[in-house]
Amino acid sequence: MPPAAITAAFFAGSALVALVGLCAVALHDVPRITGTVAFILTLAALGVAILH
């Protein structure tokens, strides 16, 4: 696995862990932030696809 893919997977995993933490703290803010997280994950996947 190339280092870029490992880095992208790490950032994607971190974003998901942060979302779970957000659900535990402020559940009413999740819908607004979920769209941003989905956008970041999409950019990470695009970066991995380009570098692959």
Backbone torsions as a table, in degrees:
resi	resn	phi	psi	omega
1	MET	NA	126.9	-179.5
2	PRO	-67.1	152.9	-179.0
3	PRO	-58.2	-33.1	179.8
4	ALA	-64.9	-38.1	179.5
5	ALA	-68.8	-37.8	177.9
6	ILE	-64.6	-43.0	179.1
7	THR	-63.7	-44.4	179.1
8	ALA	-62.8	-41.6	178.5
9	ALA	-64.1	-38.6	177.8
10	PHE	-62.3	-46.2	-179.6
11	PHE	-66.7	-38.5	177.9
12	ALA	-64.5	-43.7	177.8
13	GLY	-63.6	-39.5	177.8
14	SER	-63.6	-39.7	178.5
15	ALA	-64.0	-40.5	179.0
16	LEU	-67.4	-39.7	177.1
17	VAL	-64.3	-39.8	177.8
18	ALA	-64.0	-37.6	178.6
19	LEU	-65.6	-40.3	176.9
20	VAL	-63.3	-41.8	177.1
21	GLY	-62.9	-39.1	177.9
22	LEU	-63.8	-40.7	178.0
23	CYS	-59.7	-36.8	-179.0
24	ALA	-71.2	-28.8	-174.1
25	VAL	-97.8	-50.5	-173.5
26	ALA	-137.0	82.5	-174.3
27	LEU	-64.5	-30.5	-176.9
28	HIS	-72.6	-15.1	178.9
29	ASP	-90.9	-7.1	-173.4
30	VAL	-61.2	-45.6	-176.9
31	PRO	-58.7	-38.8	179.9
32	ARG	-68.9	-40.5	-175.4
33	ILE	-80.2	-26.8	-179.4
34	THR	-60.6	-38.0	178.1
35	GLY	-63.5	-39.3	177.9
36	THR	-66.3	-42.6	178.9
37	VAL	-63.9	-41.4	178.2
38	ALA	-62.2	-38.3	177.9
39	PHE	-65.3	-43.1	179.2
40	ILE	-64.0	-42.2	178.3
41	LEU	-64.7	-37.1	177.0
42	THR	-64.4	-42.9	177.7
43	LEU	-64.7	-38.0	177.7
44	ALA	-64.7	-42.9	178.4
45	ALA	-64.9	-38.7	177.2
46	LEU	-64.2	-42.1	177.3
47	GLY	-61.3	-42.0	177.6
48	VAL	-65.0	-41.1	180.0
49	ALA	-65.1	-38.7	179.2
50	ILE	-68.5	-43.0	-178.2
51	LEU	-74.6	-21.6	-179.8
52	HIS	-75.7	NA	NA
